[in-house]
Amino acid sequence: MKQSLSEDHISIGEITMNLEEFEKLPDVLPVETLALMFQDVLDNFELKNIEKRDFLLILSQLMDRQVMTYELLESEVRNNVDLVLCRLWNTDSYEDVDIILSIVVNLGLKNCFGEIEESIDQDKDIDKLILKEILETIEVVGDNILNPYYDLERFE
């Protein structure tokens, strides 16, 4: 199946769960379209139609476009992403940690952020580079996890 792009119109049913297809999407998409795309990706991951690595990279692509809307992802979809990333959180892979941290912070995923904070106390064998990345993220985000646009609001 191929994606259908015409003047910012995207037929979601035609986008395959292929990272390259998501990389080709326009930088700016309607928030409603993004919510549907996030949910579609979540559903396909739950059905095991997408490998974990591709799933995280696709979420990252969608997150980049969601950030460009300057709006929070629709609440139910955001909660669904939050739950899945909580299950996937691990401190074994720098790549996973890096991608998940980015998604969590940019989408304002409170539950997974809490899981991340707890992991630094629970797992004493975290690689120093991974631990540094986690601690820096926690320091930067502070209490503003629910509002990924906090830094922008200071300039209004």
C-alpha positions as CSV (number, residue, x, y, z in Angstrom):
1,M,0.0,0.0,0.0
2,K,1.2,3.5,-0.7
3,Q,0.5,6.7,1.1
4,S,-1.7,9.3,-0.5
5,L,-0.5,12.9,-0.2
6,S,-2.4,15.7,-1.8
7,E,-2.3,19.2,-0.5
8,D,-1.8,18.1,3.1
9,H,-4.5,15.4,2.8
10,I,-3.3,12.0,4.0
11,S,-5.3,8.8,3.8
12,I,-4.3,7.0,6.9
13,G,-5.5,3.6,5.7
14,E,-3.1,3.8,2.9
15,I,0.1,4.4,5.0
16,T,1.9,1.2,5.6
17,M,3.7,0.7,8.9
18,N,7.0,1.4,7.3
19,L,9.4,3.9,8.8
20,E,10.3,5.4,5.4
21,E,6.7,6.2,4.7
22,F,6.5,8.2,8.0
23,E,9.8,10.0,7.2
24,K,8.2,11.2,4.0
25,L,5.2,12.8,5.6
26,P,4.9,16.6,5.6
27,D,6.4,18.4,8.6
28,V,3.0,19.8,9.5
29,L,-0.1,17.8,9.8
30,P,-3.6,18.5,11.3
31,V,-3.8,17.4,15.0
32,E,-6.8,15.2,14.2
33,T,-4.8,13.3,11.5
34,L,-1.9,12.9,13.9
35,A,-4.1,11.5,16.7
36,L,-5.4,8.9,14.2
37,M,-1.9,8.1,13.0
38,F,-0.6,7.6,16.6
39,Q,-3.5,5.3,17.4
40,D,-3.0,3.3,14.2
41,V,0.6,2.8,15.0
42,L,-0.2,1.8,18.6
43,D,-2.8,-0.7,17.3
44,N,-0.4,-2.2,14.8
45,F,2.3,-2.5,17.5
46,E,-0.1,-4.3,19.8
47,L,-1.0,-6.6,16.9
48,K,2.8,-7.3,16.5
49,N,2.8,-5.8,13.0
50,I,5.7,-3.6,13.9
51,E,9.0,-4.4,15.6
52,K,9.9,-2.4,18.7
53,R,12.7,-0.5,17.1
54,D,10.6,0.6,14.1
55,F,7.7,1.4,16.5
56,L,9.8,3.8,18.5
57,L,11.3,5.4,15.4
58,I,7.8,5.8,13.9
59,L,6.5,7.3,17.1
60,S,9.5,9.7,17.0
61,Q,8.5,10.8,13.5
62,L,4.9,11.4,14.5
63,M,6.1,13.2,17.7
64,D,8.2,15.6,15.5
65,R,5.0,16.5,13.6
66,Q,2.9,16.8,16.8
67,V,5.4,19.2,18.3
68,M,4.9,21.4,15.2
69,T,1.2,21.8,16.0
70,Y,2.0,23.5,19.3
71,E,-0.9,21.5,20.8
72,L,-1.0,18.6,23.1
73,L,-1.8,15.2,21.5
74,E,-5.4,14.2,22.0
75,S,-5.8,13.0,25.7
76,E,-6.9,9.4,25.1
77,V,-4.2,8.8,22.5
78,R,-1.6,10.4,24.7
79,N,-2.6,8.2,27.5
80,N,-2.3,5.1,25.3
81,V,1.2,6.1,24.1
82,D,2.1,6.7,27.7
83,L,1.0,3.2,28.8
84,V,2.8,1.5,26.0
85,L,6.1,3.4,26.6
86,C,5.8,2.6,30.3
87,R,5.9,-1.1,29.4
88,L,8.8,-0.6,27.0
89,W,10.9,1.5,29.3
90,N,14.3,-0.1,30.0
91,T,17.7,1.2,30.8
92,D,19.5,-1.5,28.8
93,S,19.7,0.3,25.5
94,Y,21.0,3.8,25.0
95,E,19.1,4.1,21.7
96,D,15.8,3.0,23.4
97,V,16.4,5.4,26.3
98,D,17.2,8.3,24.0
99,I,14.1,7.8,21.8
100,I,11.7,7.2,24.7
101,L,13.0,10.2,26.6
102,S,12.4,12.4,23.6
103,I,8.9,11.1,23.0
104,V,8.0,11.3,26.7
105,V,9.2,14.9,27.1
106,N,7.8,16.2,23.9
107,L,4.4,14.6,24.3
108,G,4.1,15.3,28.0
109,L,3.8,11.7,29.2
110,K,3.5,11.9,32.9
111,N,3.3,8.1,33.8
112,C,6.3,7.1,31.8
113,F,8.2,10.1,33.1
114,G,7.5,8.8,36.7
115,E,8.6,5.4,35.6
116,I,11.9,6.9,34.3
117,E,12.5,8.8,37.5
118,E,11.9,5.6,39.6
119,S,14.3,3.6,37.3
120,I,17.3,5.6,38.4
121,D,16.8,4.4,42.0
122,Q,15.7,0.8,41.2
123,D,18.4,-0.2,38.7
124,K,21.8,0.3,40.2
125,D,23.6,-1.1,37.2
126,I,22.6,1.6,34.7
127,D,25.4,2.4,32.2
128,K,26.9,5.8,33.2
129,L,26.1,7.4,29.8
130,I,22.4,6.3,30.0
131,L,22.2,7.5,33.6
132,K,23.6,10.9,32.6
133,E,21.0,11.2,29.8
134,I,18.2,10.4,32.2
135,L,19.4,12.7,34.9
136,E,19.8,15.6,32.5
137,T,16.4,15.1,31.1
138,I,14.8,15.0,34.6
139,E,16.7,18.2,35.5
140,V,15.6,20.1,32.3
141,V,11.9,19.0,32.5
142,G,11.5,19.5,36.3
143,D,7.8,19.7,37.2
144,N,6.7,20.7,33.7
145,I,6.2,17.2,32.2
146,L,2.6,17.8,31.5
147,N,3.4,20.9,29.4
148,P,6.0,20.3,26.7
149,Y,5.6,23.9,25.6
150,Y,6.6,25.4,29.0
151,D,9.8,27.0,27.6
152,L,7.9,28.7,24.8
153,E,5.3,30.2,27.1
154,R,8.0,32.2,28.9
155,F,8.4,34.3,25.8
156,E,4.7,35.2,25.3
